[in-house]
Amino acid sequence: MKNFPWKQLLQRHSIFSTIHDERKIDALLADGVSEERVYAKDVNIVRQGDQGNSLFVIGSGSAEALLEIGGGETISLSKMRKGDVFGEMAFFEQGSRAATVRTKEPCTVLEINGPEFQKLVDEFPDIGFRLLLLMGERLRQTNERILSLHLKTVDEKLDLFNKRLETDQRVAEAELKAAQTVFDQIKVRTDEIISSAERSRNRLTFAASVVGTFVTIIIGLLGLFGYKELSRVETYAKESQKYRDDAQKSAAAVDTIKKKAEDAAKGLVEIYRARFFDALKMPSGDGARQAYKQIKKEAGGIDDLHGLLYGMEYQVVPKAQPPPEGDSDQRRNVRDFVSLFQQAALDAATPRDKLDAHYLLLVYASLAGQSDFPEKEDEFKSVSTPGAVRAALAEYVNSAAFKEYRRSAPADETPRTAAKELADRIEREPGKRRDDLSELSRLALVSLKGD
């Protein structure tokens, strides 16, 4: 028995608003599919580590998500109020609860059965997609909250937090796979609808054209046979207009579907962009490299390489170190980052991005002690060695196209100043290496602190 007005809440909810059929909402609220639960203050709705895949919606009251870190200690992750959804991580992962949710005041909550909710997601993939965006944002907030405590804890807790951070990264990987699956479902269905709608539009347009031509001929014949058939001609004219109106509506429907598909693709790109910047903070370069590939794939290219390069300059290059002898994992991580910089250099389209991508590749390789680059196929020939990259950079700086760009570019575009982290790192290098990197900066029109 449900006393709270859940139907009105779900119909206005940002996640469930795509369900326009009231019968679907009614089915979701049926007994056996969902249950209304009422909790007093300071009661656990779910506990970290418990098994369960149901989803929860808060109807009234407030609750708090808590992460248990051992020894009876907890940290607060988020506050949740009316309309907030939780339990999505266990739903997607089909595993244990990632956090404890405890009421801060009396709460009325709707618990939706996991398998039944999965049927709804299968029918309305957009719901799953929005939940995945929510899940990704909460994972990032969790990581930030944990990282913010590093400065306040002792080494033993640092180890504990690092383990938790690694677990969250694995969950994020699963999130991206799930997001890709949801997006693939959307894309397949959208392609089917677009194809069907375009065929319908073509048929209607053709029919309207034929009827219009026929009406024109009839009107011409009236001059020969008189006007006794005028009423029939008017009927044909109305039929013609109806076909034209239907064709226009069909075209508008196709455009709307295409726009929704584009919006879904943009949402997925944003997930991978966030994953890319998160991965730049990790020692391994493979996560960032894979996220970069997914951004390129889903967006049909790299539209905002400038922003990605800035993240690489700020997070990766200043921390570059030669891998210790015999440390195969660290050597692989360094080569993954070199491969990422190589790909960025090839993808750079604007003059500033071309300079920055080649420059950062050379600086990172120098600081990480890399003279042998991983990618050497034909596509990567121009960036297959440090010498080739430097030659390509010098050739571009001296090209007629780049000189024309400099003549027409606003004064504040070139030269630019390196990120403080990178400038400080170069300043700390020993004499000859610092001189070499400073000279490289001047070639790429990058100003360093103290230059």
N, C-alpha and C positions, 0 to 999 in steps of 0.2 A: 504494500500500500504506500503510495507516494502522496505526500501532502504539499510539498514544495512545487511551485509553478515551473517545473523543469522545461516544459515545452517552449514557453516564451523565452527562457534564458538561452536554450540551444539555438533557437531560430535567430537570435541576435548575436550569437557567439562568433568570434572571428574565425574559429576553426571549423565550426559546423555550418556556417552560413551558406555554403554551396549546396546544401540539401534543401531544395525548394519543394519537394514533395512531402507534405505533412504526414503522409502515411509512413514514410521512412522514419520520421522523428517518433511517431507513435510506436512503431515497431521497436525502436531503440529503447523506449521507456516501458516496454512490456515487462511484466513479471517474468523472471527467469533469464532475461537479457540484462537487466540492470536492477540495482537495489538502492533504495534511499537509506542512508545510515546517518544517525544522529550521535554526535560525540560530545562529551563534557570537556571542560578545560583541562589542559595538561594530560591529554590522553594520546597514545600513539595510534595513528591511523594505519600506518605501515611501519615495519621496523627493518633497518638495514640488514641485509643478508637473508631475509625471508624470501621464500619462493612465491611467485605470483605474477600473472601477466594482465591483470585487470587494469583499467584506466579509471581515474577519479576526476570529478569536476566538483569544485567547491560552490555550493549554492548560497551559503551564508556563513558568517564567522571568518576566522583567520587561522592560519597554521604556519609552521616554520619547518623548513627542510634542514636537517642536522646531519653532519658527517661525523661518525664515531671514529676516533683516531687511536683508541686503545687506552687502557688504564682508566676507563670510565669517563674520559674527556671527550668533548664534542666541540665542533665549530659550526657556526650558523652559516648556511649557504644562501638562503633566500627566505623572504616572507611571502606568503601567498594569501590572497583574499578572494572575494566573490568572483566567480568566473574563471579563476586560474585552474589549469589542468596539471596533474602530476601522475607519475607512474608510466610515462611514455618510454623510459629507458628499458624497464623490465619487459614492457610490451614488445618492443622491437627486438630485444636481445633474447627473449624467452629465457631469462635467467633470474638471478636474485635481485632484490631491491637494492639500488645503489646508495640510498640514504634513508634515514628515519624521518618521517613526517609526523610532527606532534602539534596538537591543537594549542593555540594561544588564547582562545576563547571558545565557547560552545560553537560547534560547527554542524551544518547539515551538508552531507556529501552524497553525490551520486556515484556509485561504483558500477562500471560497465564491464560485463563479461568479456574477457580477452578474445576468445574465438569468435564471438558474435560481432565484436568491434572490428576484427580482421575482415569479416565479410563486408562491413561498411567501407573500410579502406579500399578493398578490392573494387568496389563499385564506384567509389569516389576517391580516386588517387590523390586529388588535391588535399584531402584531409590528412593523409599520411605525409604528404610533402610539407604541410605547415607544421605538423608535429615534429618532423625531422629538423626543421629550422629552429623550433623551440628547444629541442634536445641539444643541438649544436651550440646554441647560445648558452644554455645552462652548463654544458661541459666547459666552455671557455671561462665562464664565471667561476666554476669550481677550481679550475687550474689557477686562475688569478688569485683567488682567495687563499689557496694553499701556498702559492709562491710569495704572497704578501706576508705570510707568517714565517718565512725562512729566516728573516732577520731577528725574529723574536724567540727563536727556539734553540735548543742545544743540538749538538751533532747527532745524538741518537734520534731525535725527532725529525731532523733533516732527512735521515735515511728513510724513515717511515713515510714522510711526505713524498720523497722522490719515487718510492715504490707506488704510492697512490697515483702520482702523476703519470707514471708509465702505464698503469692500468687504464686511466682515462684516455690516454693516447690510443690504446688498443680499441677502446670503445668508440672513439672518434673514427677510427678506420672502418669499423663495422657500420657506423652511421653513414659514412660516405657510400659504402656499398649498397646499403638499404636505399639511400637517396637516389642512387643510380638506377636501382630496380624500379622505384616509384616513377622516376622520370621516364624510363623506357616504356612503362605502361601508358603514361600520359601521351608520349610521342606516338606510340602505335595507334592508340585510339584516335588521337588528333589527326594523324595522317589518313586514317580510314574515313573520318568524318569530312575532312577537307576534300578528299578524293570524291566522295559521294556527292558532296554539296557542289563541287565544281562541275561534275557530270550533269547534275540537275540544272545548274545554272546554264550550262551550254545548251541543254535540250530546250529550256524555256526561252533562251535568247533566240535560238533557231526558230522555235515555233512562233514567237512573237514576230520575227522577221517575215516568216512565210505568211502569217495572217495579215500583217500590215501590207505586204505586197498584194495579197489577194483583195484586200479592201480597196486599195488604190485602183486595181483593175476594175473592180465592180463599179466604183464611182465613175471611172472613165466610160464604162459601158452604159451607164445611166443616160449619158448624153445621147446614146443611140436608141435606147429602149424606153426612156421616160423615167418617171419617179414613183411608179406604183410599188417598186420594191424598196422604197426608202426605209421603212421600218426594219426590214431584214438587214439592210446595210448598217443601220444603227446598232443592231444586235452584234453584227460582226465587229464593228468598231469597239464596242464595249468588251467583247471577248479579247480583242487584240490588246487593249489597255490592261486588262487583267493579267494577260501573259507577261506584258512588260513589267507590271508591278511585281509579279511573282519573281521575275528574273532579278529585279533590283533587290528584293528582300533576300533572295538566295545569295547574291553577291555580298550583301551586307553581313549575312551570317558567316560566310567564308572568311571575310575580313576579321570578324570578331573572334572566330576560332583561331585564326593565325595569330592574332594579338595575344590571346591567352597562352598559346604555345610559346610565343616569344617571351612572355612574362615568366612562364615556368622555367624556361631555359636560363633567363637572367637570375632567377632565384637559385638555381643549381650552381651557376658560376660563382655567385656570392658565397655559397657554402665552401667551394673549393678555394676561393681567394682567402677566406678566413683560415682554412686548413693550411694553406701555403704559408701565411704569416706565422701561424702557430708552429709549423714545422721548422721554420728558420731559427727558432729558439733552441731546437734540439741538436745534439751532436751529429746525428745521422742526416745526410743530405738526401737520402732516398725519398723520404716523405715529401719534402719540398719539390723534388724533381717529379714525382708522380702527380702531385697536386697541380703543378705547372702544366703538365701534359693534359690533365683533365680540363683546366681552364681553357687551354687552346682548343681542345676538341669540342667542348660544349659551346664556346663562343664563336667558333669558326675562325679563330686567330686570337692574337694577343692585342686587345685594344688599348689597355692601360699598362704598357710595359714600364713606363716611367715610374708608376707607383710600386711595381714589383721590384724594380732595380733599386729604388730607395730602401726598401726593406732589406734587400740583400747587402747593400752598402752599410746599413746601420747595424744589422744583426750578425752578418756572417763574416765579411772581410776583416773587420778589426780583430776578430778572434782567431784568425787563421794561424795555425802552427804546423810545422813539419811533423808528420806522424812518427811516433817512436819506432825505432828499428824492431822489426818482428811483430808489430801490432797490426795484424791484417784487418781488424775491424776498423780501426781509425784510418788506415790507408784507404779502405773502401769508402769510408765516409767522405774523405777529402776528394777522392776521384768523382764521387757522385756530385759534389758541389761544383767541381771543375766542369763536369758534363752539363750541369744546369747553366753555368755561365756561358759555355759554348753555344748552347741552344738559344739563349737570350741574345747573344751577339748576332746570330743568324736571323732571328725574328725581328730585330730592331728595324723600324721603318723610318722614323723621324731622325733628323740630323743629331739632335741632342741625345736620343736613345742610342744611336750608333756609337757615338763617342763614349758614352757612359758604359755601355755593355762591353765594348772591347777593353776599355780602361780597367773596369772592375775585374774582368777575367785575368788580365795581366798582373794586376796588383795582388789578387788572391793567390794566383799561381806562384808568384814570387815569395809572398809571406809564408805560403804552405810548402815551399821547396819543391814545386812540381815543374819539371821540365818535359815530362812525357805525358801528353794529354790522352784521355781515354778514347775520345771520338775522333776517328781518322778516315771515315768513309768519304766518298766523293762530295756529298753534301757539306761535309765539315772541312773540306780541304783548306779553305781560307782561314780556319781557326784551329788547325790540327797541331800546331806547335806555337810556343811563345814567339818565335821569330816571325812566323806567318801572321800571327795576330798583330804584332807591332807593325809589320810591313803594311798590312791591310789598313790599320789605323792611320799611318803616315800618308798612305796613298789617298785615303778619303779626305783627310784634312787639307791636302794639296789639290784636290779635284776642283774642277770648274763649278760643279754643282754645289759643293760645300762653300766655296767662295761667294757664290751668288746668294746662298742662304745667309751668310754672315753680313752681306751688304744690306739685305732686306730685313733681317731679324731685329726685333726690339733690343735696345741696348742692355736691358737687364737679363737677357737670356744667356749670353756668353761674355766672359767665362763665368762659371758658377763656382761656388765654394763647396768643398767636400764636407760630408757629415763630420761633425766634431769628433766622433769616435774614430773614424778613419784617419782624419788629420792628426789626431793625437798619436795613433799607432805608428804612422809613418815618421812622425817627429822623434819617436823613441828608438827607431832603428839605428844601427851603427852607421858611421859616416858615409862609406861608399854606397851602401844599400839605400840609405836615406836620399843621397844625391841622385841615384838612379831612379828612385820612385818619384822624386820631385821633378826630375826631367820628364818622366812619363806623364806626370800630371800636367805639366806645361804643354806637352804635345796634345793632350786630350782637352785642353782649355779648362782644366780644373784647378782652382786656386786652393792652396793649402794654408793653414794657419802659419804665419811667420814667413811665407814666401814673399 
